[in-house]
Amino acid sequence: MTQAMQKIQDQFEVQKERCLSCAYCWKELPKVFKSHPVHTYAYVHNQPKTDLEKNLCQKVLETCPAQAIVKIT
């Protein structure tokens, strides 16, 4: 697998139409997730860079109450 392919696989996004804006993701991992300042959904502010951040993102993805966080493949 090339480095570019690995980078794409390690990216996350929030499906805004599913997001409940419950604050779970941005409280758990504020370096990655933020609350949209106008609309009622979260978004990925910065993609995770370290293995720790990637693992935490995966945990947040798996435990998101709305199942609104997805991995880009």
N, C-alpha and C positions, 0 to 999 in steps of 0.2 A: 504494500500500500504506500502510495506516495505521501509526502508531507502535506501537500495541498488537499488530498483526499481525507487525511486524518483531521486536518483543521476543520473541514466541512462537517465531518461526523461529530465533532466535539462542540458544535454550536447548538444553542437552545433558543427557543422563541416562546412567547406567550400568545395564545390564541385569544385575542381581545374579545371576541364574541362569546367566549366561554368564561372569561375571567369574572369573578365575583368582587374583585377589589377588596378582598378580605385582609390584606396586609401580610399574610403568612410568608410569601416569598421574599418580600423586601425586608421583613424583620429578620428572617433567617439568614439572608445573604445580601446585605445592602450594597456590596461592591458590584453585584451583578444585576439585581432587580431594583426597579424604581416604580413609584406610583406616577401615573400620567398626571401632570399638573392641572389639566382641564377635564379630561374624560375619566370615567370610572373603570379603569383597568390598569394592570401592571404591564411593564414592558422590560425587555432586556436592555439595560443601560450599557453594560460591558460584557462581552463574552468571557467565560471563565478562562483563566490563563494557566493556573497551576493545577497539578493533579488534585490537590485538596479542594480547590474551588470546583473542579469538574465533578468530584465525588459528592460534594455538597449540593451542587445543582441537580445531580441525579437523585439524591435523597429528596430534594424539594419537588422535583418532577413526580416522583412516586407517591408523595404525600399531599400534593396539592388538592384541597377540598373540591375544586371544580374540574380537576384534571385538565387544566388549561395550558400547562407547560409541556412542550414537546421538544424532542431532539430533531434537529434537521438532518436528514439523511440523503 
